[in-house]
Amino acid sequence: MERTIILWGTGERARQFLERGYFKACRIYGFVDTYSKNESFLGYRVYAPEDLKEILKEADALVIANQYFGEILEACIEMGLEWEKIVLTDHVREPICYKRFLKLAEFSQELFLSLQDRVMRLVKVNESDQKDADRLIGNDAYGAPVYMEDYFRFRTFEFAAREIKKQRTEGAIAELGVFRGTFSSLMNATFPDKKLYLFDTFEGFGQEEAEQEIRMGRCSENFVSAHKATSVARMLSNLPHPENCVVCKGFFPETVTQEASQEKYAFVSLDVDFEESTYQGLKFFYPRLSEGGMLFLHDYNTFYLDGVKLAVDRFEKESGVTLKKTPLADRAGTLVILK
Ligand SMILES: C[S@@+](CC[C@H](N)C(=O)[O-])C[C@H]1O[C@@H](n2cnc3c(N)ncnc32)[C@H](O)[C@@H]1O
């Protein structure tokens, strides 16, 4: 379906977006600018901000193509514009702005990818991490490169694994929510002698659960469809020791085998993004974690995927267990649960 957009900005940035064909899949309604005296820009009409309330009714999004996005957002709020339609082309750390940035993927995949790559590389956390920061370890669901620069996540995993080995914590390791195996490949490389259970549909999220999460505004349709692009063969080709892996393909917890349910686990990565699946993962794995074992729950403190935190609350309430939680300040707000 062709989407109609309005761009705020008639400067160099807006010009480049159009000339590079970033919005070629969209219909351009026109431009908006505060100071522009031009009546047209690149052949499109330029409107004044006061017109926006009216013209935005006929468009799917207002894309802010201007470096003063903070002030523009404030102006949009003052004008009472439809907040859901505002899309940013700058990455900013504030939760609300980050959500707007993610929304860009629905309107321009090319622009989103190029900006995301740049943005990710700008977020350098620690100078001593510089060397690893440039190490490419995989691609995310949108095809954007994943660098080792998510310092806290990867370093914490490295140190956690060291403790687990030192204490000889018993058990297998597992990941629920494997996708293409980016994190599983690190787990497999770090624990070459442990059996690694890999739970995923390898075809994307469960349809019913995904529809519900979209309805609740916790993720976009794009996010869901991007996660369909994987397969068992593709994932296994990323693992250094595939011979130690047990692939449990299908919708969890239906895929739990007797073997998996009789195991103890020394380390578990739980990364299924949605509420019900996260809850099912906690319910299955937590009782099977060894003393001293750890579970990394991805996306606990993120700006979206709100179901993850709700699943933890529900698990604690229903099981009567108070989890020992250490939240990480990594990119996706991982929660480390120690038993
Ligand atoms: C964000 S991705 C995982 C990313 C992965 N940990 C990595 O390192 O790249 C989430 C994955 O969870 C899977 N998933 C979500 N709910 C599931 C369920 N109930 N059963 C099986 N797989 C599920 C999806 O298919 C998707 O591949």
Ligand as a Chemical Component Dictionary entry (heavy atoms), coordinates in Angstrom:
data_LIG
# 
_chem_comp.id                   LIG 
_chem_comp.type                 NON-POLYMER 
_chem_comp.pdbx_formal_charge   0 
_chem_comp.three_letter_code    LIG 
# 
loop_
_chem_comp_atom.comp_id 
_chem_comp_atom.atom_id 
_chem_comp_atom.alt_atom_id 
_chem_comp_atom.type_symbol 
_chem_comp_atom.charge 
_chem_comp_atom.model_Cartn_x 
_chem_comp_atom.model_Cartn_y 
_chem_comp_atom.model_Cartn_z 
_chem_comp_atom.pdbx_ordinal 
LIG C1  C1  C 0  14.514 -10.733 18.692 1  
LIG S1  S1  S 1  14.510 -12.284 17.961 2  
LIG C2  C2  C 0  15.817 -13.101 18.778 3  
LIG C3  C3  C 0  17.162 -12.508 18.453 4  
LIG C4  C4  C 0  18.312 -13.409 18.818 5  
LIG N1  N1  N 0  18.391 -13.679 20.237 6  
LIG C5  C5  C 0  19.624 -12.839 18.305 7  
LIG O1  O1  O 0  20.636 -12.912 19.006 8  
LIG O2  O2  O -1 19.659 -12.300 17.199 9  
LIG C6  C6  C 0  13.057 -13.017 18.627 10 
LIG C7  C7  C 0  12.831 -14.437 18.134 11 
LIG O3  O3  O 0  11.910 -15.055 19.031 12 
LIG C8  C8  C 0  11.175 -16.014 18.305 13 
LIG N2  N2  N 0  9.964  -16.347 19.093 14 
LIG C9  C9  C 0  9.135  -15.490 19.712 15 
LIG N3  N3  N 0  8.186  -16.169 20.405 16 
LIG C10 C10 C 0  8.433  -17.491 20.213 17 
LIG C11 C11 C 0  7.814  -18.696 20.675 18 
LIG N4  N4  N 0  6.759  -18.696 21.509 19 
LIG N5  N5  N 0  8.320  -19.872 20.242 20 
LIG C12 C12 C 0  9.401  -19.910 19.430 21 
LIG N6  N6  N 0  10.035 -18.816 18.977 22 
LIG C13 C13 C 0  9.568  -17.619 19.363 23 
LIG C14 C14 C 0  10.912 -15.326 16.974 24 
LIG O4  O4  O 0  10.668 -16.280 15.977 25 
LIG C15 C15 C 0  12.227 -14.559 16.746 26 
LIG O5  O5  O 0  13.102 -15.272 15.929 27 
# 
loop_
_chem_comp_bond.comp_id 
_chem_comp_bond.atom_id_1 
_chem_comp_bond.atom_id_2 
_chem_comp_bond.value_order 
_chem_comp_bond.pdbx_ordinal 
LIG C1  S1  SING 1  
LIG S1  C2  SING 2  
LIG S1  C6  SING 3  
LIG C2  C3  SING 4  
LIG C3  C4  SING 5  
LIG C4  N1  SING 6  
LIG C4  C5  SING 7  
LIG C5  O1  DOUB 8  
LIG C5  O2  SING 9  
LIG C6  C7  SING 10 
LIG C7  O3  SING 11 
LIG C7  C15 SING 12 
LIG O3  C8  SING 13 
LIG C8  N2  SING 14 
LIG C8  C14 SING 15 
LIG N2  C9  SING 16 
LIG N2  C13 SING 17 
LIG C9  N3  DOUB 18 
LIG N3  C10 SING 19 
LIG C10 C11 SING 20 
LIG C10 C13 DOUB 21 
LIG C11 N4  SING 22 
LIG C11 N5  DOUB 23 
LIG N5  C12 SING 24 
LIG C12 N6  DOUB 25 
LIG N6  C13 SING 26 
LIG C14 O4  SING 27 
LIG C14 C15 SING 28 
LIG C15 O5  SING 29 
# 
